[in-house]
Amino acid sequence: MFGSKALHRTLAAFTYRDFRVQWFGACTSSVGTWVQITAQNWMVLSLTGSPFFLGLDSFLQQLPIMLFTLVGGVLADRRDRRRTLLSSQYLQMATAATMALLVYFNAITITYILLLSFVTGVAQAFGGPAYQTLVPSLVDKKDLPNAVALNSIQFNVARVIGPLLFATTLSAASIWGFADQQSMALCFALNAVSFLVVIYTLLSLRVKFIPPTQQKSMRVELAGGIQYVREQRVLMALIVLAATTTFLGFAVLTFLPVFAKDVFQEGANTYSHLLAFSGAGSVVGALIVAWMGKFKRMGLTSLIVQAIYGLFIIGFAMSRTLWLSDLLLFLTGAALMVVFSTVTSLVQLIAPNEMRGRVMSIYMLAFRGGMPLGSLASGWAATYISAPAVLQINGVLLVAVAIYFLVRSHGIREI
């Protein structure tokens, strides 16, 4: 009896038909995306041998999010979010197919990779706010934290399956006698095909778009969203916390090819399984948040877990034993997902529906913007000191940020 109740509580958002459809499509697309991320990171390192270009590639993919996400948030409040998402998926499918063709014909260069990463980021800058604001319209408010956590699970299930599928694809292609570039091209082609599934599921949703009764100019609505966030002390604190978490914490994923190749003296298979352990931990962390649902002191919990997350990163940076590194990556993935899911749920719960697109775009600007800036800064620092040393510094700073908010609060401890 207890088990069935716990299962129902953990999977509450799946009782909504549109959420199930959206989740399946998003998960399939995310698997393809992680196949490409794994292949692209390995290709960048193989072409350049430089951790700086790993950081630069990540930066250029996220740069459009910093430039255009706020505009995307206004559009998410004004227009049919499903149509905006479809346009985003078409563009990302086109960039993945272009990458596959360039690799297949051995015409790929680091310049093409960086350019296509930027175009992909443009699509995500407009699709991201629409996606974030679509999820609350698929479930009741009481089940929103559960939906956010389950949505995180699909992304992190993909983080496990995607790298493993990358390694499997390379191995199978080698057995079939494919050349190296043909094997890598197949990885990018798989991502392109995966977008067909999410496009189909978006077209299958029954949710209806209700346009706002009054529309002001985009500039006025954007200014209104920024003003609203500035006046909400807790929202501001949560956004700052999200930005510092991604700025300092995501470099551990950016540097995994460096650890596989230089620290452990291994190849692509080791890199893919390091990613898989991180993704598996994130799935467990998201399941924990899904099971807990909406609970008291979510803010305090996120701060404590962030401090623990920083300690795990320090441990991973210092480890030179593969099984211990696997374990620490699993724990960092779980801790990161607890922080991410709880903070995202709090922002979604605080934001009113008529402002949610703009609020979530500001949140995404902070959260997603921290990734490329952090990757670029960490990649630059790693050219002067080692990648493990950079991660140790980042871990210490993550703990310091958590302690600051635990002491000063700014409203986070109380929610």
RADA-V509560 format. One record per helix or strand. SS is the DSSP state (h for helix, s for strand). FROM is the first residue (numbers start at 1). TO is the last residue. If there is no record, write none. Layout:
ss | from | to
SS | FROM | TO
SS | FROM | TO
This chain:
ss | from | to
h | 2 | 10
h | 12 | 15
h | 17 | 48
h | 51 | 78
h | 81 | 104
h | 110 | 135
h | 141 | 175
h | 180 | 204
h | 218 | 231
h | 233 | 249
h | 251 | 254
h | 256 | 263
h | 268 | 292
h | 298 | 318
h | 322 | 350
h | 353 | 382
h | 387 | 408
